Amino acid sequence: MDSEAISSDSHVAAAIATRRRSNSVSDDYSVQRTNDDATQCKYFAIQKGYWKDDFIGRFANSSANVAEARRFPEISMGYWARTAAIEKYVRGFLEEFDGNAQVVSFGCGFDTLFWRLVSSDAKLAKYVEVDFSSVTSKKIRHILKPGGSVDLKKSFESEAVVSHHADLHAGNYHLIGADLRQTSELEQKLATCQLDHDIPTIFIAECVLVYMSSNTSSSLLKNLVSQFRHPAFVNYEQFRTSDAFTRVMEQNLGERGIQLHGLEMCESAEKQEERFRNAGFKSVKVMDMNQIFNQFLDQDEVARIRQIEMLDEMELLEQLLAHYCVVFARV
Ligand SMILES: C[S@@+](CC[C@H](N)C(=O)[O-])C[C@H]1O[C@@H](n2cnc3c(N)ncnc32)[C@H](O)[C@@H]1O
């Protein structure tokens, strides 16, 4: 067979594989793997000194090399800004209610915010993390594995009880395996965490809602407003999605079998506002990551971040930050 035929065959095969993946469980598998990317990028940025996290080393693969494109300073700055912004919103919320408040993290991946809060003596009533069972079971293994210099179990109020390999309950910390798109499965699993529906509760979705259809994420938000008396929501995801930047990103993700089913909600601040207001949230603030970087976050910290790896030009960073946003919504 000549080389052209081989290459066109492999093109066809790749296209068929992508189409198959997009409508099957392997689509979910590819989405779950985005957690590995986020963890490795955060681990890389932390090692560079962008921020301090004593816990991520338990979850990251310290021997894996981060792809060159993910080692650009712009990428590390973006990860720093998103982590810092979410942490600031959550800490502010917990302080506002003197710790008598709960945190629920949807699509938590290997996020370490629970440990960062507890180790800094932040007060909270309950912390619940949710992800696909295949992700939570891995997270549980990392939490419980012996050895290492940091013992994650030390942060728990009581001994960890694991069920079905995918759920862990330990005092005020809970990690549960559930598909956020499956309403009754999610509600059943959340019920095992005995959340108090009457106290203030902040929900986090860091790069998660975009993987679900707009209808599904909208009904998830509506359910929260109807079930919790004082919910707040901090959402980080793509933004300004109708230009070439997003098309290239979509194409790259598509080649890895990842579809962004909820991208239409990320088009503009108006779309985000509409989604949260329709779900019953009364106040909705949308900031793109340039605003987060230059106004919302501590400017001494921003100055320190800028020194770590000096950029020759700001255009790429500004372009990247313009395509992500944080939404903070309250009832
Ligand atoms: C890009 S990763 C982000 C992980 C973490 N929030 C962070 O920012 O480091 C997306 C996460 O959302 C989870 N996720 C996406 N769709 C989900 C669903 N329908 N149900 C449960 N988890 C989901 C994935 O498994 C993955 O862990």
PDBQT file of the ligand as one rigid body, heavy atoms in Angstrom, charges set to zero:
ROOT
HETATM    1  C1  LIG A 401     -10.850  19.547  34.113  1.00  0.00    +0.000 C 
HETATM    2  S1  LIG A 401     -11.121  18.443  35.424  1.00  0.00    +0.000 S 
HETATM    3  C2  LIG A 401     -11.110  19.575  36.794  1.00  0.00    +0.000 C 
HETATM    4  C3  LIG A 401     -10.819  18.943  38.110  1.00  0.00    +0.000 C 
HETATM    5  C4  LIG A 401     -10.804  19.932  39.282  1.00  0.00    +0.000 C 
HETATM    6  N1  LIG A 401     -12.085  20.589  39.421  1.00  0.00    +0.000 N 
HETATM    7  C5  LIG A 401      -9.724  20.961  39.044  1.00  0.00    +0.000 C 
HETATM    8  O1  LIG A 401     -10.007  22.033  38.518  1.00  0.00    +0.000 OA
HETATM    9  O2  LIG A 401      -8.557  20.650  39.340  1.00  0.00    +0.000 OA
HETATM   10  C6  LIG A 401     -12.860  18.094  35.245  1.00  0.00    +0.000 C 
HETATM   11  C7  LIG A 401     -13.385  17.147  36.314  1.00  0.00    +0.000 C 
HETATM   12  O3  LIG A 401     -14.811  17.111  36.240  1.00  0.00    +0.000 OA
HETATM   13  C8  LIG A 401     -15.234  15.781  36.359  1.00  0.00    +0.000 C 
HETATM   14  N2  LIG A 401     -16.548  15.638  35.718  1.00  0.00    +0.000 N 
HETATM   15  C9  LIG A 401     -16.895  16.071  34.477  1.00  0.00    +0.000 A 
HETATM   16  N3  LIG A 401     -18.165  15.706  34.200  1.00  0.00    +0.000 NA
HETATM   17  C10 LIG A 401     -18.629  15.049  35.297  1.00  0.00    +0.000 A 
HETATM   18  C11 LIG A 401     -19.861  14.425  35.630  1.00  0.00    +0.000 A 
HETATM   19  N4  LIG A 401     -20.872  14.374  34.745  1.00  0.00    +0.000 N 
HETATM   20  N5  LIG A 401     -20.000  13.838  36.826  1.00  0.00    +0.000 NA
HETATM   21  C12 LIG A 401     -18.960  13.847  37.717  1.00  0.00    +0.000 A 
HETATM   22  N6  LIG A 401     -17.772  14.429  37.469  1.00  0.00    +0.000 NA
HETATM   23  C13 LIG A 401     -17.603  15.019  36.277  1.00  0.00    +0.000 A 
HETATM   24  C14 LIG A 401     -14.141  14.981  35.651  1.00  0.00    +0.000 C 
HETATM   25  O4  LIG A 401     -14.152  13.621  35.995  1.00  0.00    +0.000 OA
HETATM   26  C15 LIG A 401     -12.888  15.710  36.113  1.00  0.00    +0.000 C 
HETATM   27  O5  LIG A 401     -12.388  15.208  37.317  1.00  0.00    +0.000 OA
ENDROOT
TORSDOF 0
